[in-house]
Amino acid sequence: MALMLALVLSLLRLVSGQWQVIGLDRPAQALVGEDVLFSCFLSPETNAEAMEVRFFKNKLYAVVHQYRDGKDQEHMKMPDYRGRTVFFKDFLAKGHVSLRLQKVTPLDAGLYGCWFRSQTYEQEAIWELQVLEMGSTPLISIKGFVDGGIRLHCQSSGWFPQPTVKWKGSTALPSDSKVNVDGHGLFDVETSLIIQEDSGSISCCIQYPDQSLEVESRVWIKDTFFQPSSWRLPSILLIFLVFGLCAAFIGLRISFSKSQGKIQTKVHYEGMDRQAEWREARKHAVEVTLDMDTAHPQLYISDMKAISCRSHPQEVPDSEKRFKRKCVVASQGFRQGKHYWEVDVGFHKRWYLGVCRDDVERKVCISLCPTNGYWVFGQWGHQQYFTFNPSKFSLFLRTPPTRVGIFLDYEDGAISFFNINDQSLIYKMEHQFEGVLRPFFEIYEGETVNPIYICPVSLR
């Protein structure tokens, strides 16, 4: 019955010339300081060149960006969004628009909408923007002896949204926690608890509310620490333990041995090394733009950074540089040094990213393997990720990436792919490169019309 009703409503819209606005089908996510892309379109496909289009936050009159009478209406924006939006209108004739919101802040989190209005009809679509910021690694310290136990204190700063914090341990007592907000709207958290004998390993865990990312520090304290002794020795041991925790925080393991007791400490942060590798790679961020003369006719390029794939090819001039496969390469070529860039793939299901040699065969569709001059990583179906090294094989990712970082280290002969969603290393390919390498992008028409685009990288 519901299906019949939906079909009837669709027929009525077609007869009356009405349409639907289709927006994001799930919340958009962005890290603080990064850009995010919003896209929406009319269904069925309708020419929107003469329509008014508005992106708004929470309420229709709270304008993020407005397009009317063939022009962007900058004066209509809320002050917080002026100079921070880029409106893509290349496909208005097909009823498709996109908006890039630059340098996202915690205050940008909330509900957003896309609104179309013609002379006879208007409609909107709503979605949520979730803004994320990963705080510092939890720092565990010892505050002293309390009621026969040891009081541990854990603190971390710079989170958004407000994270959850908890202790993990076999005999941990209920903890006391508090949260503060700094001047930038980021959350600082701290918690403490008292541990007793035979407590084993104790961890301080901080994670996003949706549990998409967890940061953990861990401490081990031997049972002999609780053996009776004079106050002088435990005091000395506590001082050394604090220094040991600080050293462990940067990756060292400290062990103490005393005649009446032994303390072993270690701070463990799952993923810290790989995140450090990602942060180091970002220091080599470069500007990457698309070479339109190399793009397949079904690829539509906007702003030299956004790529959409359409079922109908466009008319393009003949070029020896143009690929037969549905791909495009960058105008920039690299034959030395370190280079990093990021690509927002959104929820596309069919794409490949990486680098290729400048002299690859462009008029024949061949395997994207290193033997043929390609070093790529991509997705082909729902959570089906692949690379070629040298033959095609699958990769299994815990967190599906909607944004991918690519790091080329020419002299060391390596290209690394990072999942920006959880800041982890996806895969690293090693090869002794020769000649000029160009950033490579391949995308196929799929369930979404949203473009993929090259993102600016902010060094934080």
RODOTI-764843 format. One record per residue (C-alpha): x, y, z. Coordinates in steps of 0.5 Angstrom, whole numbers. Layout:
% RODOTI-764843
+-------+-------+-------+
!    xx !    yy !    zz !
+-------+-------+-------+
!     X !     Y !     Z !
...
+-------+-------+-------+
END
This chain:
% RODOTI-764843
+-------+-------+-------+
!    xx !    yy !    zz !
+-------+-------+-------+
!     0 !     0 !     0 !
!     6 !     5 !     2 !
!     9 !     3 !    -5 !
!     3 !     5 !    -9 !
!     2 !    11 !    -5 !
!     9 !    13 !    -7 !
!     8 !    11 !   -14 !
!     2 !    16 !   -14 !
!     5 !    22 !   -11 !
!    11 !    21 !   -16 !
!     6 !    21 !   -22 !
!     3 !    27 !   -19 !
!     9 !    31 !   -19 !
!    11 !    29 !   -26 !
!     4 !    31 !   -28 !
!     4 !    38 !   -24 !
!    12 !    39 !   -26 !
!    14 !    38 !   -19 !
!    20 !    35 !   -16 !
!    23 !    33 !   -10 !
!    30 !    36 !    -7 !
!    35 !    30 !    -5 !
!    40 !    32 !     0 !
!    45 !    28 !     4 !
!    42 !    21 !     6 !
!    47 !    21 !    12 !
!    50 !    26 !    17 !
!    56 !    30 !    14 !
!    63 !    29 !    18 !
!    68 !    34 !    18 !
!    75 !    36 !    22 !
!    76 !    42 !    25 !
!    79 !    47 !    20 !
!    78 !    43 !    14 !
!    73 !    44 !     9 !
!    66 !    40 !     8 !
!    62 !    39 !     1 !
!    54 !    39 !     1 !
!    51 !    37 !    -5 !
!    43 !    36 !    -7 !
!    39 !    35 !   -13 !
!    32 !    35 !   -16 !
!    29 !    29 !   -18 !
!    27 !    28 !   -23 !
!    32 !    32 !   -27 !
!    30 !    39 !   -28 !
!    33 !    45 !   -30 !
!    34 !    50 !   -24 !
!    38 !    55 !   -28 !
!    32 !    60 !   -27 !
!    31 !    58 !   -20 !
!    33 !    61 !   -13 !
!    37 !    56 !    -9 !
!    39 !    57 !    -2 !
!    43 !    53 !     3 !
!    41 !    55 !    10 !
!    43 !    53 !    17 !
!    37 !    50 !    22 !
!    32 !    55 !    19 !
!    31 !    58 !    12 !
!    32 !    65 !    14 !
!    39 !    63 !    17 !
!    43 !    64 !    10 !
!    49 !    60 !     9 !
!    49 !    61 !     1 !
!    44 !    64 !    -3 !
!    44 !    64 !   -11 !
!    38 !    68 !   -14 !
!    38 !    72 !   -21 !
!    44 !    68 !   -24 !
!    48 !    71 !   -18 !
!    51 !    69 !   -11 !
!    48 !    74 !    -6 !
!    53 !    75 !    -1 !
!    50 !    80 !     3 !
!    44 !    75 !     5 !
!    49 !    71 !     8 !
!    50 !    70 !    16 !
!    56 !    74 !    18 !
!    60 !    67 !    20 !
!    59 !    65 !    13 !
!    62 !    70 !     9 !
!    68 !    69 !     5 !
!    67 !    62 !     7 !
!    63 !    58 !     2 !
!    64 !    56 !    -5 !
!    58 !    55 !   -10 !
!    58 !    50 !   -15 !
!    53 !    51 !   -21 !
!    56 !    48 !   -27 !
!    50 !    43 !   -27 !
!    44 !    47 !   -25 !
!    41 !    46 !   -32 !
!    41 !    38 !   -29 !
!    38 !    41 !   -22 !
!    45 !    39 !   -19 !
!    49 !    44 !   -14 !
!    54 !    43 !    -9 !
!    57 !    48 !    -4 !
!    64 !    48 !     0 !
!    64 !    50 !     7 !
!    71 !    52 !     8 !
!    75 !    52 !    15 !
!    70 !    48 !    19 !
!    69 !    51 !    26 !
!    65 !    47 !    32 !
!    60 !    53 !    32 !
!    58 !    50 !    25 !
!    55 !    43 !    27 !
!    48 !    43 !    27 !
!    42 !    42 !    22 !
!    43 !    44 !    14 !
!    38 !    45 !     9 !
!    38 !    46 !     1 !
!    32 !    50 !    -2 !
!    30 !    50 !    -9 !
!    24 !    55 !   -11 !
!    21 !    56 !   -18 !
!    15 !    61 !   -20 !
!    10 !    55 !   -18 !
!    14 !    51 !   -13 !
!    19 !    50 !    -7 !
!    22 !    45 !    -3 !
!    28 !    43 !     1 !
!    32 !    37 !     4 !
!    35 !    37 !    11 !
!    41 !    34 !    14 !
!    46 !    34 !    19 !
!    53 !    36 !    20 !
!    58 !    33 !    25 !
!    64 !    37 !    27 !
!    70 !    33 !    30 !
!    76 !    34 !    33 !
!    81 !    29 !    36 !
!    84 !    32 !    43 !
!    91 !    30 !    46 !
!    93 !    23 !    48 !
!    91 !    22 !    55 !
!    96 !    23 !    60 !
!    96 !    19 !    66 !
!    99 !    22 !    73 !
!    99 !    19 !    80 !
!    96 !    24 !    85 !
!    98 !    20 !    92 !
!    96 !    14 !    97 !
!    89 !    15 !    99 !
!    85 !     9 !   103 !
!    90 !     4 !   102 !
!    90 !     5 !    95 !
!    93 !    10 !    89 !
!    89 !    16 !    86 !
!    90 !    16 !    79 !
!    89 !    22 !    75 !
!    88 !    23 !    67 !
!    87 !    29 !    63 !
!    86 !    30 !    55 !
!    84 !    37 !    52 !
!    82 !    40 !    45 !
!    76 !    35 !    43 !
!    69 !    36 !    40 !
!    64 !    34 !    41 !
!    64 !    33 !    48 !
!    67 !    26 !    49 !
!    66 !    20 !    54 !
!    72 !    18 !    58 !
!    72 !    12 !    62 !
!    77 !     7 !    66 !
!    78 !     0 !    64 !
!    81 !    -5 !    69 !
!    79 !   -11 !    73 !
!    78 !    -8 !    80 !
!    77 !     0 !    79 !
!    73 !     4 !    83 !
!    68 !     9 !    81 !
!    71 !    15 !    78 !
!    70 !    23 !    78 !
!    70 !    26 !    72 !
!    69 !    34 !    70 !
!    69 !    37 !    63 !
!    71 !    44 !    61 !
!    70 !    48 !    55 !
!    76 !    53 !    52 !
!    75 !    59 !    49 !
!    75 !    56 !    42 !
!    69 !    51 !    44 !
!    73 !    45 !    45 !
!    72 !    40 !    51 !
!    78 !    39 !    56 !
!    76 !    33 !    60 !
!    79 !    30 !    66 !
!    78 !    24 !    71 !
!    81 !    20 !    77 !
!    80 !    14 !    81 !
!    83 !    10 !    86 !
!    86 !     3 !    85 !
!    87 !    -2 !    90 !
!    92 !    -9 !    90 !
!    91 !   -14 !    84 !
!    88 !    -8 !    80 !
!    92 !   -11 !    74 !
!    93 !    -6 !    68 !
!    89 !     0 !    68 !
!    87 !     4 !    62 !
!    84 !    11 !    61 !
!    80 !    11 !    55 !
!    77 !    17 !    51 !
!    72 !    17 !    45 !
!    67 !    20 !    41 !
!    60 !    19 !    43 !
!    59 !    15 !    37 !
!    65 !    11 !    39 !
!    68 !    12 !    32 !
!    75 !    14 !    35 !
!    78 !    12 !    41 !
!    84 !    14 !    44 !
!    87 !    10 !    50 !
!    93 !    11 !    55 !
!    95 !     5 !    60 !
!    99 !     4 !    66 !
!   101 !    -2 !    70 !
!   103 !    -2 !    77 !
!   106 !    -8 !    80 !
!   103 !   -11 !    86 !
!   109 !   -10 !    90 !
!   108 !    -3 !    90 !
!   103 !    -4 !    95 !
!   108 !    -8 !   100 !
!   109 !    -5 !   107 !
!   115 !     0 !   107 !
!   117 !     7 !   110 !
!   114 !    13 !   107 !
!   121 !    15 !   104 !
!   121 !    10 !    99 !
!   114 !    10 !    96 !
!   115 !    18 !    96 !
!   122 !    17 !    92 !
!   118 !    12 !    87 !
!   112 !    16 !    86 !
!   117 !    22 !    83 !
!   121 !    17 !    79 !
!   114 !    14 !    76 !
!   111 !    21 !    74 !
!   118 !    22 !    70 !
!   117 !    15 !    67 !
!   110 !    16 !    65 !
!   112 !    23 !    62 !
!   117 !    19 !    58 !
!   113 !    13 !    56 !
!   108 !    19 !    53 !
!   113 !    20 !    48 !
!   114 !    12 !    46 !
!   119 !    10 !    51 !
!   118 !     4 !    56 !
!   121 !     6 !    63 !
!   122 !     0 !    69 !
!   124 !     1 !    76 !
!   127 !    -4 !    81 !
!   128 !    -3 !    88 !
!   130 !    -8 !    93 !
!   123 !    -7 !    97 !
!   119 !    -6 !    90 !
!   118 !    -6 !    83 !
!   114 !    -1 !    79 !
!   113 !    -2 !    71 !
!   110 !     3 !    67 !
!   108 !     4 !    60 !
!   103 !     9 !    56 !
!   100 !     5 !    50 !
!    96 !     9 !    45 !
!    93 !     5 !    40 !
!    94 !     8 !    33 !
!    99 !    13 !    36 !
!   105 !    11 !    31 !
!   100 !    11 !    25 !
!    97 !    18 !    27 !
!   104 !    21 !    28 !
!   106 !    18 !    21 !
!   100 !    22 !    18 !
!   101 !    28 !    22 !
!   108 !    28 !    19 !
!   106 !    27 !    12 !
!   101 !    33 !    12 !
!   107 !    37 !    13 !
!   108 !    36 !     6 !
!   102 !    38 !     3 !
!   102 !    41 !    -4 !
!    97 !    45 !    -8 !
!    94 !    40 !   -13 !
!    89 !    42 !   -19 !
!    86 !    38 !   -25 !
!    88 !    38 !   -32 !
!    82 !    38 !   -36 !
!    85 !    36 !   -42 !
!    87 !    29 !   -39 !
!    79 !    28 !   -37 !
!    75 !    23 !   -40 !
!    69 !    26 !   -44 !
!    64 !    23 !   -38 !
!    68 !    27 !   -33 !
!    66 !    34 !   -31 !
!    71 !    38 !   -28 !
!    69 !    44 !   -23 !
!    73 !    49 !   -20 !
!    79 !    45 !   -22 !
!    79 !    41 !   -16 !
!    72 !    37 !   -17 !
!    70 !    31 !   -21 !
!    63 !    29 !   -23 !
!    62 !    23 !   -27 !
!    56 !    23 !   -32 !
!    52 !    18 !   -36 !
!    52 !    23 !   -42 !
!    59 !    25 !   -45 !
!    61 !    32 !   -46 !
!    64 !    35 !   -52 !
!    71 !    36 !   -51 !
!    77 !    38 !   -56 !
!    81 !    32 !   -58 !
!    88 !    31 !   -54 !
!    93 !    26 !   -54 !
!    93 !    27 !   -47 !
!    86 !    25 !   -46 !
!    85 !    18 !   -42 !
!    80 !    13 !   -45 !
!    79 !    10 !   -38 !
!    74 !    15 !   -34 !
!    80 !    18 !   -30 !
!    84 !    25 !   -30 !
!    91 !    27 !   -28 !
!    93 !    33 !   -24 !
!    97 !    39 !   -28 !
!   102 !    38 !   -23 !
!   108 !    33 !   -24 !
!   113 !    30 !   -19 !
!   120 !    27 !   -20 !
!   123 !    28 !   -13 !
!   121 !    30 !    -6 !
!   115 !    29 !    -1 !
!   108 !    31 !    -3 !
!   101 !    30 !     0 !
!    94 !    32 !    -2 !
!    87 !    29 !     1 !
!    81 !    28 !    -3 !
!    74 !    28 !    -1 !
!    70 !    21 !    -4 !
!    64 !    22 !     0 !
!    60 !    16 !     0 !
!    62 !    14 !    -8 !
!    62 !     7 !    -9 !
!    67 !     6 !   -15 !
!    73 !    10 !   -15 !
!    81 !    10 !   -15 !
!    86 !    15 !   -13 !
!    94 !    15 !   -13 !
!    99 !    17 !   -18 !
!   101 !    14 !   -25 !
!   107 !    15 !   -29 !
!   106 !    21 !   -34 !
!   108 !    17 !   -40 !
!   103 !    11 !   -38 !
!    99 !     9 !   -44 !
!    92 !    13 !   -44 !
!    88 !    10 !   -50 !
!    88 !     3 !   -48 !
!    85 !     1 !   -41 !
!    90 !    -3 !   -38 !
!    90 !    -6 !   -31 !
!    92 !    -1 !   -25 !
!    98 !    -4 !   -23 !
!   105 !    -2 !   -22 !
!   108 !    -6 !   -27 !
!   104 !    -1 !   -32 !
!   106 !     5 !   -28 !
!   100 !     6 !   -23 !
!   100 !     6 !   -16 !
!    93 !     7 !   -13 !
!    88 !     5 !    -8 !
!    80 !     5 !    -9 !
!    73 !     2 !    -8 !
!    69 !    -2 !   -12 !
!    62 !    -3 !    -9 !
!    60 !    -3 !    -1 !
!    66 !    -3 !     3 !
!    70 !    -7 !    -2 !
!    77 !    -4 !    -2 !
!    83 !    -6 !    -7 !
!    90 !    -4 !    -9 !
!    95 !    -7 !   -14 !
!   101 !   -10 !   -12 !
!   102 !   -12 !   -17 !
!    96 !   -16 !   -18 !
!    89 !   -14 !   -15 !
!    88 !   -16 !    -8 !
!    83 !   -14 !    -2 !
!    83 !    -9 !     4 !
!    79 !   -10 !    10 !
!    78 !    -3 !    13 !
!    75 !    -2 !    20 !
!    72 !     5 !    18 !
!    70 !     6 !    11 !
!    74 !    13 !     9 !
!    70 !    19 !     6 !
!    76 !    22 !     6 !
!    83 !    20 !     3 !
!    90 !    22 !     4 !
!    96 !    21 !    -1 !
!   103 !    22 !     1 !
!   108 !    21 !    -4 !
!   116 !    20 !    -2 !
!   119 !    20 !    -9 !
!   126 !    19 !    -6 !
!   124 !    13 !    -1 !
!   120 !    10 !    -6 !
!   114 !    10 !    -3 !
!   106 !    12 !    -3 !
!   102 !    12 !     3 !
!    94 !    12 !     3 !
!    91 !    15 !    10 !
!    84 !    14 !    12 !
!    82 !    21 !    15 !
!    76 !    19 !    18 !
!    80 !    15 !    24 !
!    87 !    18 !    22 !
!    90 !    11 !    20 !
!    95 !     8 !    15 !
!    91 !     4 !    10 !
!    96 !     2 !     6 !
!   103 !     3 !     4 !
!   106 !     1 !    -3 !
!   114 !     1 !    -4 !
!   117 !     2 !   -11 !
!   123 !     5 !   -14 !
!   120 !    11 !   -18 !
!   123 !    14 !   -25 !
!   120 !    19 !   -29 !
!   115 !    24 !   -27 !
!   109 !    22 !   -23 !
!   102 !    25 !   -23 !
!    96 !    25 !   -18 !
!    91 !    20 !   -21 !
!    83 !    20 !   -20 !
!    78 !    15 !   -23 !
!    71 !    16 !   -22 !
!    65 !    12 !   -25 !
!    58 !    14 !   -25 !
!    54 !    11 !   -19 !
!    48 !    12 !   -14 !
!    50 !    19 !   -12 !
!    51 !    25 !   -16 !
!    56 !    28 !   -11 !
!    63 !    30 !   -14 !
!    69 !    28 !   -11 !
!    74 !    34 !   -10 !
!    81 !    35 !    -8 !
!    81 !    38 !    -1 !
!    85 !    44 !     2 !
!    90 !    41 !     8 !
!    90 !    46 !    14 !
!    96 !    44 !    18 !
!    94 !    43 !    25 !
+-------+-------+-------+
END
